[in-house]
Amino acid sequence: MDLSVIVTLMGGLGLFLLGMHQMGDGMEKAAGARMRNILEAVTSNRVMGTLVGILFCAVIQSSSATTVMVVSFVNAGMMNLYQAAGVIFGANIGTTVTSQLVSFNLSAYAPVILFVGVLMTQFVKNDRIKKIGEVILGFGVLFMGLDIMSGSMSNMKDSPLVAEFLSSLTNPFLGVLLGTVITAIIQSSSVTVSILLLMAQQGLMELPICFYIILGCNIGACMSALLASLNGNKNAKRAALIHLFFNIIGTIIIFLILTFAGDLVLYLLQTISGPEPGRCVANAHTLFKISQVIMLLPFTKGIVKLTYLAVPGEDETAEGECELLYIGKKAVFSPTTAVIEAVRELEHMGKLAYENLNRGLDALITLNEDEISKIYEVEKQINFMNHAITNYLVKISQMTLPIDDSKSIGALFHVVNDIERIGDHAENLADSAQTRIKEQIAFSDTALEELREMGSRVNTILKYAMDMFANNTREHLYDIMTLEDSIDEMERELQKHHIERLTQNECSAAAGMVFSDTISGFERVADHATNIAYSMLETPPEDEEESDGSKK
């Protein structure tokens, strides 16, 4: 065989792989955040999860990317294993869209598609349209690569050595093994099946062995999720194993059907597909997957239980260890979920700061020394999280993320800073409590009641703010605006009250100083809470008030 044929084949394969990556990456950046939101919201049952998995994978053209993202969702606790199973099942069907597109042989239109993609990426300023242009550009590059590979393969038919080697591939077990190994290396069943499809079109591969290689491709496609789950928690590993077990069990079932009724399967596929071998390979890929999902979907619980046998027990965390729940050592990184995991970690940090602020107020009033010690311990955790989350945000800000996510990175830097400042105020309360103990400073009953009242309002605004931030909701927007005004007014009133008590000798100067610092700190906490609530809003709160006519 001429060396130029091999070089041309390699060039065509390179363009095909580049096109696949460009298509998936462009679609993930253009629609990844919105698809992720759908994935979060519409996975309440297995059937719905399967449908969403089909849609998601059909859009981003990669079951590996979809499964890695699902694994990261499970790792972050945003999806349970039963929900993940449905999405993974659906992704196995969605990934067959690529081979279906390839089978229609759109190579003649590749130059036009390529030209349109270049125009959109080079001359359009809108980010979302540019990303869609990247998808179209990738589509054109993919078919240019296919055309080059198809041409080189047509020359390979003239090589006796190639013809002899390929004709010797008749062992079903060898076919499954070959498909598994090649796909595990390439980490894309779509690429392997598309190459197989071209070989069938050129008469280089017989259809029966193609079917067995497809089965192997399905198992090899699990490699990406398995590798991604290695650093994850036990549930992440179980989610990856759901993908593996589904494909192994499904492969065994289809393998047995092909073994005992292979001629019937071939006849049915040729009847559906017509005389075109490439269409037959693409349809086999799709129908095998659909059949596997139909057969195994009722046994989802059994497959999930099987993963618990393979990965028994629960994750353990050393007592007192500073930990990150979503972006730490046991995180599963995926660009599509990177920002949402940062948000979840910030929610975790905010909860610690909220609890520590309550603990600080309680310590200031009750002078409980155990509570004071606990405040300082939690503050160390908050400081650790502040540095870790900031470093993570720096890292992901340098990566290619979905458009909607990349816009929110700047806001997240501000949120981590606001939460850290709230933690500092809790520590200030602990310091004040220690001062009260050391100097035996007494508060009047009136002062204690005022502190409780203001603390209650600050608790409420902080709770509302974290809810708005974590769930991206505007439900508490008006409440937060009202509370912020009332806290500002209350701070001014309480400052007057404490001055009156000082002038009337109802409290000491030392008590007045601690009281004044405390309510000033509470007012600043309310400001930080308001910043957190507003951080993810696309429009300023004042504009929203005017638009809905609620401005007073």
Phi, psi and omega per residue, in radians:
M1 nan 2.352 -3.114
D2 -1.096 2.401 3.117
L3 -1.053 -0.573 -3.120
S4 -1.105 -0.532 3.114
V5 -1.144 -0.747 3.135
I6 -1.139 -0.760 3.138
V7 -1.084 -0.751 3.126
T8 -1.119 -0.719 3.111
L9 -1.079 -0.741 3.121
M10 -1.109 -0.708 3.113
G11 -1.120 -0.750 3.111
G12 -1.108 -0.703 3.119
L13 -1.133 -0.699 3.109
G14 -1.057 -0.780 3.112
L15 -1.125 -0.682 3.139
F16 -1.099 -0.812 3.129
L17 -1.115 -0.705 3.103
L18 -1.085 -0.761 3.123
G19 -1.093 -0.734 3.102
M20 -1.058 -0.808 3.135
H21 -1.114 -0.745 -3.113
Q22 -1.115 -0.728 3.126
M23 -1.106 -0.897 -3.104
G24 -1.134 -0.748 -3.118
D25 -1.155 -0.755 3.130
G26 -1.106 -0.744 -3.137
M27 -1.186 -0.655 3.130
E28 -1.126 -0.678 3.138
K29 -1.283 -0.622 -3.088
A30 -1.349 -0.684 -3.003
A31 -2.259 0.079 -3.051
G32 -1.023 -0.761 -3.097
A33 -1.147 -0.746 -3.133
R34 -1.186 -0.727 3.105
M35 -1.124 -0.650 3.107
R36 -1.089 -0.701 3.121
N37 -1.086 -0.696 3.081
I38 -1.113 -0.736 -3.126
L39 -1.068 -0.699 3.117
E40 -1.156 -0.714 -2.944
A41 -1.499 -0.568 -2.946
V42 -1.999 0.949 3.099
T43 -2.291 0.608 -3.063
S44 -1.232 -0.433 3.089
N45 -2.429 2.907 -3.016
R46 -1.086 -0.747 -3.098
V47 -1.132 -0.813 3.129
M48 -1.119 -0.706 3.096
G49 -1.066 -0.675 3.108
T50 -1.118 -0.767 3.126
L51 -1.100 -0.726 3.107
V52 -1.138 -0.698 3.103
G53 -1.068 -0.716 3.091
I54 -1.065 -0.848 -3.113
L55 -1.078 -0.850 -3.071
F56 -1.078 -0.833 -3.096
C57 -1.202 -0.594 3.090
A58 -1.122 -0.551 -3.130
V59 -1.327 -0.892 -3.059
I60 -1.574 -0.035 2.971
Q61 1.060 0.612 3.123
S62 -2.781 1.974 3.074
S63 -1.228 -0.520 3.127
S64 -1.117 -0.833 3.140
A65 -1.114 -0.711 3.137
T66 -1.111 -0.784 -3.104
T67 -1.189 -0.690 3.081
V68 -1.054 -0.695 3.128
M69 -1.156 -0.724 3.107
V70 -1.104 -0.713 3.100
V71 -1.048 -0.716 3.131
S72 -1.183 -0.602 3.069
F73 -1.101 -0.791 3.138
V74 -1.127 -0.722 3.137
N75 -1.056 -0.615 -3.120
A76 -1.500 -0.017 3.125
G77 1.340 0.249 -3.114
M78 -1.585 -0.085 3.140
M79 -2.664 2.371 3.097
N80 -1.532 3.002 -3.020
L81 -1.149 -0.572 -3.130
Y82 -1.225 -0.672 3.050
Q83 -1.149 -0.740 -3.120
A84 -1.082 -0.664 -3.109
A85 -1.029 -0.795 3.139
G86 -1.059 -0.762 -3.137
V87 -1.134 -0.734 3.130
I88 -1.111 -0.722 3.090
F89 -1.037 -0.802 -3.128
G90 -1.132 -0.650 -3.135
A91 -1.077 -0.547 3.111
N92 -1.133 -0.513 3.059
I93 -1.417 -0.747 -3.092
G94 -1.033 -0.563 -3.098
T95 -1.185 -0.293 -3.122
T96 -1.351 -0.136 3.126
V97 -1.054 -0.651 -3.117
T98 -1.037 -0.864 -3.122
S99 -1.135 -0.558 3.081
Q100 -1.136 -0.743 3.108
L101 -1.097 -0.770 -3.126
V102 -1.089 -0.643 -3.072
S103 -1.162 -0.350 3.139
F104 -1.438 -0.096 3.014
N105 0.905 1.249 -3.140
L106 -1.649 0.348 -3.058
S107 -1.015 -0.551 -3.123
A108 -1.098 -0.470 -3.121
Y109 -1.671 -0.025 -3.061
A110 -0.977 -0.795 -3.135
P111 -1.036 -0.687 -3.138
V112 -1.182 -0.782 3.127
I113 -1.058 -0.742 3.134
L114 -1.076 -0.770 -3.122
F115 -1.111 -0.752 3.125
V116 -1.108 -0.727 3.125
G117 -1.095 -0.706 3.111
V118 -1.127 -0.753 3.116
L119 -1.031 -0.762 -3.089
M120 -1.207 -0.651 -3.107
T121 -1.390 -0.482 -3.056
Q122 -1.673 -0.487 -2.978
F123 -2.105 -0.010 3.116
V124 -1.836 2.342 -3.071
K125 -1.565 -0.470 -3.128
N126 -1.109 2.164 -3.054
D127 -1.039 -0.767 -3.083
R128 -1.153 -0.706 3.117
I129 -1.164 -0.649 3.095
K130 -1.066 -0.701 3.141
K131 -1.189 -0.662 3.064
I132 -1.122 -0.637 3.066
G133 -1.072 -0.640 3.089
E134 -1.108 -0.638 3.101
V135 -1.117 -0.830 3.141
I136 -1.115 -0.714 3.100
L137 -1.060 -0.778 3.103
G138 -1.083 -0.657 3.105
F139 -1.061 -0.773 3.132
G140 -1.149 -0.768 3.130
V141 -1.086 -0.713 3.125
L142 -0.997 -0.828 -3.100
F143 -1.321 -0.471 3.005
M144 -1.113 -0.763 3.096
G145 -1.091 -0.719 3.102
L146 -1.056 -0.733 -3.127
D147 -1.102 -0.730 3.136
I148 -1.167 -0.767 3.130
M149 -1.110 -0.707 -3.131
S150 -1.091 -0.724 3.123
G151 -1.127 -0.720 -3.135
S152 -1.220 -0.603 3.128
M153 -1.199 -0.546 3.111
S154 -1.122 -0.519 3.098
N155 -1.372 -0.439 -3.126
M156 -1.177 -0.399 -3.131
K157 -1.100 -0.421 -3.103
D158 -1.431 -0.115 -3.123
S159 -1.566 2.053 3.126
P160 -1.065 -0.629 -3.107
L161 -1.107 -0.787 3.141
V162 -1.163 -0.788 -3.115
A163 -1.067 -0.712 -3.129
E164 -1.168 -0.746 -3.117
F165 -1.127 -0.818 -3.088
L166 -1.207 -0.610 3.131
S167 -1.224 -0.360 3.131
S168 -1.390 -0.192 3.138
L169 -1.412 1.468 -3.128
T170 -2.150 -0.185 -3.108
N171 -1.334 2.101 -3.112
P172 -1.031 -0.729 -3.137
F173 -1.122 -0.691 3.096
L174 -1.125 -0.653 3.113
G175 -1.094 -0.788 3.120
V176 -1.104 -0.768 3.141
L177 -1.087 -0.758 -3.133
L178 -1.078 -0.807 3.122
G179 -1.089 -0.683 3.139
T180 -1.123 -0.855 -3.070
V181 -1.150 -0.831 -3.106
I182 -1.088 -0.765 -3.112
T183 -1.223 -0.623 3.092
A184 -1.095 -0.593 3.123
I185 -1.315 -0.843 -3.120
I186 -1.302 -0.482 -3.116
Q187 1.083 0.669 3.055
S188 -2.766 1.932 3.098
S189 -1.198 -0.518 -3.141
S190 -1.056 -0.735 -3.139
V191 -1.150 -0.829 -3.101
T192 -1.083 -0.788 -3.129
V193 -1.166 -0.626 3.127
S194 -1.141 -0.719 3.076
I195 -1.132 -0.742 3.103
L196 -1.047 -0.694 3.129
L197 -1.074 -0.766 3.122
L198 -1.118 -0.708 -3.141
M199 -1.124 -0.654 3.093
A200 -1.167 -0.688 3.128
Q201 -1.081 -0.644 -3.115
Q202 -1.504 0.028 3.114
G203 1.341 0.282 -3.129
L204 -1.448 -0.415 -3.116
M205 -2.250 2.410 3.069
E206 -1.377 2.562 -3.073
L207 -1.045 -0.741 -3.106
P208 -0.987 -0.784 -3.138
I209 -1.233 -0.514 3.076
C210 -1.028 -0.677 -3.121
F211 -1.101 -0.688 -3.136
Y212 -1.246 -0.655 3.101
I213 -1.117 -0.657 3.087
I214 -1.026 -0.733 3.122
L215 -1.063 -0.696 3.096
G216 -1.164 -0.634 3.103
C217 -1.025 -0.677 -3.121
N218 -1.103 -0.655 3.114
I219 -1.282 -0.747 -3.140
G220 -1.070 -0.489 -3.124
A221 -1.180 -0.224 -3.137
C222 -1.374 -0.170 -3.018
M223 -1.076 -0.720 -3.092
S224 -1.043 -0.844 -3.126
A225 -1.148 -0.675 3.131
L226 -1.102 -0.760 3.125
L227 -1.141 -0.724 -3.129
A228 -1.123 -0.557 -3.059
S229 -1.412 -0.180 -3.049
L230 -1.037 -0.656 3.135
N231 -1.562 -0.048 -3.065
G232 -1.475 3.116 3.089
N233 -1.358 -3.096 -3.036
K234 -1.158 -0.609 3.109
N235 -1.166 -0.607 3.084
A236 -1.108 -0.734 3.101
K237 -1.115 -0.684 3.123
R238 -1.135 -0.677 3.129
A239 -1.095 -0.731 3.101
A240 -1.129 -0.642 3.133
L241 -1.224 -0.502 3.048
I242 -1.004 -0.781 3.117
H243 -1.062 -0.797 -3.113
L244 -1.156 -0.851 -3.103
F245 -1.105 -0.696 3.106
F246 -0.999 -0.829 -3.081
N247 -1.278 -0.615 3.102
I248 -1.165 -0.844 -3.137
I249 -1.116 -0.768 3.129
G250 -1.095 -0.671 3.119
T251 -1.137 -0.738 3.123
I252 -1.060 -0.756 -3.127
I253 -1.101 -0.870 -3.121
I254 -1.171 -0.617 3.104
F255 -1.037 -0.772 3.137
L256 -1.156 -0.674 3.111
I257 -1.108 -0.762 3.131
L258 -1.149 -0.613 -3.127
T259 -1.138 -0.751 -3.051
F260 -1.701 -0.311 -3.122
A261 -2.466 0.656 -3.089
G262 -1.071 -0.714 -3.118
D263 -1.119 -0.697 3.131
L264 -1.146 -0.748 3.122
V265 -1.082 -0.774 3.128
L266 -1.079 -0.742 3.134
Y267 -1.089 -0.777 -3.133
L268 -1.120 -0.741 -3.134
L269 -1.174 -0.676 3.105
Q270 -1.203 -0.574 3.091
T271 -1.157 -0.732 3.134
I272 -1.230 -0.695 -2.957
S273 -1.606 -0.346 -3.071
G274 1.466 -2.837 -3.029
P275 -1.357 -0.154 -3.057
E276 -1.413 1.982 -3.109
P277 -1.089 -0.629 3.138
G278 -1.067 -0.725 3.105
R279 -1.128 -0.609 -3.141
C280 -1.141 -0.730 3.113
V281 -1.121 -0.803 -3.137
A282 -1.081 -0.767 3.137
N283 -1.177 -0.608 3.088
A284 -1.094 -0.770 3.121
H285 -1.014 -0.821 -3.108
T286 -1.201 -0.825 -3.067
L287 -1.203 -0.608 3.065
F288 -1.057 -0.785 -3.113
K289 -1.154 -0.778 3.133
I290 -1.074 -0.740 3.129
S291 -1.090 -0.736 -3.140
Q292 -1.102 -0.751 -3.139
V293 -1.122 -0.778 -3.139
I294 -1.057 -0.718 -3.100
M295 -1.289 -0.617 -2.991
L296 -1.730 -0.307 -3.116
L297 -0.991 -0.726 3.111
P298 -1.120 -0.291 -3.085
F299 -1.856 0.429 -3.119
T300 -0.975 -0.815 -3.102
K301 -1.053 -0.667 3.130
G302 -1.144 -0.696 3.123
I303 -1.164 -0.709 3.106
V304 -1.102 -0.748 3.115
K305 -1.093 -0.604 3.110
L306 -1.088 -0.625 3.123
T307 -1.185 -0.537 3.095
Y308 -1.216 -0.531 3.057
L309 -1.226 -0.647 -3.141
A310 -1.294 -0.629 3.135
V311 -2.193 1.455 -3.080
P312 -1.388 2.875 3.018
G313 1.447 -3.094 -3.136
E314 -2.174 2.816 3.119
D315 -1.226 2.522 3.118
E316 -2.058 2.501 3.099
T317 -2.158 2.282 3.138
A318 -1.093 2.391 -3.098
E319 -1.096 2.330 3.126
G320 1.430 -0.060 -3.113
E321 -1.320 2.327 3.048
C322 -1.222 2.189 -3.049
E323 -2.345 2.654 2.997
L324 -1.951 2.264 -3.055
L325 -1.419 -0.548 -2.945
Y326 -2.097 -0.400 -3.095
I327 -2.207 0.313 -3.085
G328 -1.517 -2.684 -3.075
K329 -1.076 -0.519 -3.098
K330 -1.746 0.479 3.114
A331 -1.503 2.630 3.042
V332 -1.934 1.892 -3.000
F333 -1.427 2.290 3.024
S334 -2.520 2.229 -3.123
P335 -0.950 -0.587 -3.095
T336 -1.211 -0.476 -3.101
T337 -1.939 0.054 -3.059
A338 -1.023 -0.797 -3.087
V339 -1.235 -0.736 -3.118
I340 -1.132 -0.570 3.085
E341 -1.225 -0.626 3.049
A342 -1.105 -0.707 3.111
V343 -1.086 -0.759 3.137
R344 -1.118 -0.678 3.113
E345 -1.170 -0.659 3.079
L346 -1.164 -0.622 3.061
E347 -1.089 -0.739 3.089
H348 -1.069 -0.795 3.120
M349 -1.108 -0.718 3.121
G350 -1.103 -0.651 3.113
K351 -1.119 -0.721 3.102
L352 -1.102 -0.743 -3.136
A353 -1.154 -0.708 3.113
Y354 -1.062 -0.837 -3.132
E355 -1.146 -0.656 -3.121
N356 -1.225 -0.579 3.088
L357 -1.130 -0.763 3.071
N358 -1.073 -0.719 3.125
R359 -1.107 -0.657 3.135
G360 -1.139 -0.761 3.113
L361 -1.116 -0.731 3.130
D362 -1.103 -0.711 3.136
A363 -1.154 -0.654 3.135
L364 -1.125 -0.620 -3.104
I365 -1.458 -0.777 -3.045
T366 -1.599 -0.318 -3.099
L367 1.059 0.652 3.136
N368 -1.382 1.986 -3.037
E369 -1.229 -0.516 3.074
D370 -1.130 -0.708 3.102
E371 -1.129 -0.681 3.122
I372 -1.077 -0.780 3.113
S373 -1.081 -0.716 3.136
K374 -1.092 -0.650 3.129
I375 -1.036 -0.782 -3.122
Y376 -1.169 -0.616 3.095
E377 -1.124 -0.819 -3.134
V378 -1.154 -0.608 3.129
E379 -1.081 -0.622 3.063
K380 -1.088 -0.720 3.101
Q381 -1.107 -0.742 -3.131
I382 -1.134 -0.717 3.108
N383 -1.126 -0.716 3.080
F384 -1.049 -0.793 -3.135
M385 -1.143 -0.635 3.110
N386 -0.994 -0.864 -3.139
H387 -1.180 -0.755 -3.082
A388 -1.145 -0.771 -3.129
I389 -1.193 -0.702 3.102
T390 -1.058 -0.776 3.105
N391 -1.085 -0.681 3.123
Y392 -1.131 -0.744 3.134
L393 -1.126 -0.664 3.059
V394 -1.069 -0.757 -3.125
K395 -1.082 -0.861 -3.060
I396 -1.330 -0.382 3.098
S397 -1.188 -0.327 3.125
Q398 -1.617 0.033 -3.119
M399 -1.864 2.916 3.088
T400 -1.472 2.016 -3.090
L401 -2.104 2.844 2.996
P402 -0.931 2.530 -3.038
I403 -0.949 -0.846 -3.102
D404 -1.074 -0.575 -3.138
D405 -1.311 -0.716 -3.085
S406 -1.092 -0.496 3.138
K407 -1.230 -0.405 -3.034
S408 -1.655 -0.083 -3.092
I409 -1.025 -0.802 -3.124
G410 -1.015 -0.713 3.138
A411 -1.123 -0.624 -3.104
L412 -1.169 -0.600 3.060
F413 -1.038 -0.703 3.133
H414 -1.197 -0.681 -3.113
V415 -1.112 -0.783 -3.125
V416 -1.098 -0.600 3.100
N417 -1.195 -0.733 3.128
D418 -1.116 -0.732 3.141
I419 -1.146 -0.694 3.128
E420 -1.093 -0.666 3.111
R421 -1.156 -0.645 3.090
I422 -1.101 -0.693 3.060
G423 -1.060 -0.667 3.101
D424 -1.090 -0.659 3.133
H425 -1.157 -0.596 3.057
A426 -1.115 -0.703 3.103
E427 -1.138 -0.651 3.086
N428 -1.066 -0.669 3.103
L429 -1.112 -0.676 3.102
A430 -1.122 -0.723 3.097
D431 -1.057 -0.745 3.130
S432 -1.129 -0.666 3.105
A433 -1.092 -0.728 3.104
Q434 -1.123 -0.662 3.095
T435 -1.096 -0.733 3.112
R436 -1.073 -0.721 -3.133
I437 -1.178 -0.827 -3.064
K438 -1.129 -0.749 -3.053
E439 -1.732 0.063 3.110
Q440 0.928 0.899 -3.129
I441 -1.500 2.254 -3.137
A442 -1.865 2.482 3.037
F443 -1.822 2.570 3.027
S444 -1.287 2.774 3.096
D445 -1.021 -0.642 3.133
T446 -1.107 -0.782 -3.139
A447 -1.087 -0.750 3.132
L448 -1.078 -0.730 3.132
E449 -1.145 -0.682 3.116
E450 -1.144 -0.695 3.095
L451 -1.101 -0.739 3.127
R452 -1.094 -0.744 -3.109
E453 -1.127 -0.809 3.136
M454 -1.190 -0.673 3.093
G455 -1.068 -0.652 3.119
S456 -1.110 -0.739 3.130
R457 -1.159 -0.711 3.123
V458 -1.139 -0.684 3.065
N459 -1.008 -0.780 -3.091
T460 -1.140 -0.795 -3.110
I461 -1.164 -0.609 3.123
L462 -1.209 -0.694 3.104
K463 -1.106 -0.787 3.108
Y464 -1.082 -0.730 -3.099
A465 -1.112 -0.784 -3.140
M466 -1.161 -0.583 3.087
D467 -1.153 -0.763 3.099
M468 -1.073 -0.758 -3.105
F469 -1.182 -0.881 -3.042
A470 -1.174 -0.641 -3.055
N471 -1.821 0.051 3.134
N472 0.882 0.864 -3.101
T473 -2.061 2.697 3.086
R474 -1.878 0.282 -3.018
E475 -1.016 -0.665 -3.041
H476 -1.814 0.246 -3.037
L477 -1.020 -0.878 -3.112
Y478 -1.147 -0.666 3.119
D479 -1.065 -0.718 -3.118
I480 -1.173 -0.733 3.118
M481 -1.094 -0.719 3.126
T482 -1.173 -0.769 -3.141
L483 -1.114 -0.710 -3.139
E484 -1.056 -0.770 3.108
D485 -1.086 -0.743 -3.099
S486 -1.188 -0.618 3.122
I487 -1.209 -0.703 3.071
D488 -1.046 -0.791 -3.136
E489 -1.152 -0.696 -3.129
M490 -1.137 -0.684 3.126
E491 -1.054 -0.739 3.113
R492 -1.135 -0.752 -3.131
E493 -1.127 -0.753 -3.106
L494 -1.205 -0.567 3.065
Q495 -1.099 -0.701 3.087
K496 -1.113 -0.764 -3.115
H497 -1.063 -0.737 -3.071
H498 -1.245 -0.551 3.058
I499 -1.149 -0.707 3.096
E500 -1.076 -0.702 3.126
R501 -1.161 -0.618 3.112
L502 -1.140 -0.792 -3.108
T503 -1.158 -0.464 -3.130
Q504 -1.680 0.162 3.123
N505 1.005 0.561 3.097
E506 -1.503 -0.231 3.074
C507 -2.635 2.830 -3.111
S508 -1.429 2.874 3.101
A509 -1.112 -0.673 3.129
A510 -1.105 -0.743 3.111
A511 -1.132 -0.696 3.132
G512 -1.098 -0.649 3.140
M513 -1.178 -0.782 3.117
V514 -1.099 -0.761 -3.140
F515 -1.065 -0.823 -3.109
S516 -1.088 -0.762 3.127
D517 -1.111 -0.634 -3.094
T518 -1.175 -0.844 -3.102
I519 -1.247 -0.518 3.034
S520 -1.142 -0.709 3.085
G521 -1.100 -0.717 3.102
F522 -1.057 -0.698 -3.137
E523 -1.125 -0.671 3.114
R524 -1.229 -0.607 3.055
V525 -1.054 -0.729 3.110
A526 -1.077 -0.659 3.087
D527 -1.112 -0.766 3.113
H528 -1.101 -0.704 3.119
A529 -1.077 -0.726 3.120
T530 -1.111 -0.711 3.093
N531 -1.039 -0.745 3.136
I532 -1.099 -0.773 -3.118
A533 -1.089 -0.672 -3.084
Y534 -1.453 -0.190 -2.953
S535 -1.023 -0.659 -3.047
M536 -1.740 0.087 3.131
L537 -1.290 2.360 3.113
E538 -1.385 -0.436 3.110
T539 -2.175 2.561 3.117
P540 -1.035 2.589 -3.135
P541 -0.995 -0.617 -3.124
E542 -1.103 -0.670 3.123
D543 -1.149 -0.649 -3.138
E544 -1.190 -0.641 3.107
E545 -1.083 -0.792 -3.104
E546 -1.156 -0.630 -3.094
S547 -1.220 -0.562 -3.131
D548 -1.749 0.085 3.041
G549 1.291 0.276 -3.071
S550 -1.662 -0.009 -3.118
K551 -1.169 2.348 -3.075
K552 -1.709 nan nan
